[in-house]
């Protein structure tokens, strides 16, 4: 399974631990979609931070995705839900390390 | 050595702060409901006045510091108590001893909460607290809410703590110009008797507010981690710090709000 597919699966299942495991130790998520909603952009640096950040967001219903579709080897489109505010988004795996762990993933409005 | 007063110094963060200040050689007057130097119920106007009068009797030459720490969490389920104790109990005490602090160019600390940055507060209630300041009117307003609902309890708790932090920001410049500093401390979730006995659902929610410095341990902040910051902030060593809301939460706020740098 490609990284982007695993990412979508973890997001759909609200699996914060599984999501964090997809990333390299210093992997980052840069999410620009939430800017403009009631939340700030997400720039989460490091595997542990991704684990903690999404544990919070999933538990309190502030982040989820639906209608996901993997469009190529590195990208997926979905409807991102930021605490009830919907944004059509596209996630891109920008860089992976030699072990296939994500070093940088971006989420932008589509 | 200094003369300090603290509210809610009989347990939790307050008790640790008392311990730290005493270990530094200071004299500390504890205002609480039990095991204290001044017994007063700060949830009532009479109790607040009693505490202020006693402090004036006991400290005719002034106070080096006032730590307004008494408060209850949202889970107490008593919305009126949250409003009266957390907000009005704190503001009244801070204002009521201002003249004592002025005499010694002292400092005031208010206990806020790191939840103020997590978007769960009723900011309309916070606005009314800060801008109207009518205790009975706010109590009437919150009495119409469902006090058994955990989200409602939390939203009112956060509103009081948000209003306290904003109060500190608003008055800090004029207070400082008169020689008195005022700051807020915003602790993360702290180990207390109450958090030790929480149910599964509450623990689940607590652990979803991760504390980066405790990563992987599922543990909360220690009361002394907060107390040590309070002892520093109230001391003359922190004379350059005024009007700040200092998050003492092991990095939870930075984790959840990395883009808020100011």
Interface residues (C-beta under 8 A of the other chain):
Chain A: X38 X39 X40 X41 X42 X43 X44 X45 X48 X49 X51 X52 X53 X55 X56 X58 X59 X60 X83
Chain B: X119 X204 X205 X207 X208 X209 X210 X212 X215 X216 X255 X256 X257 X258 X259 X260
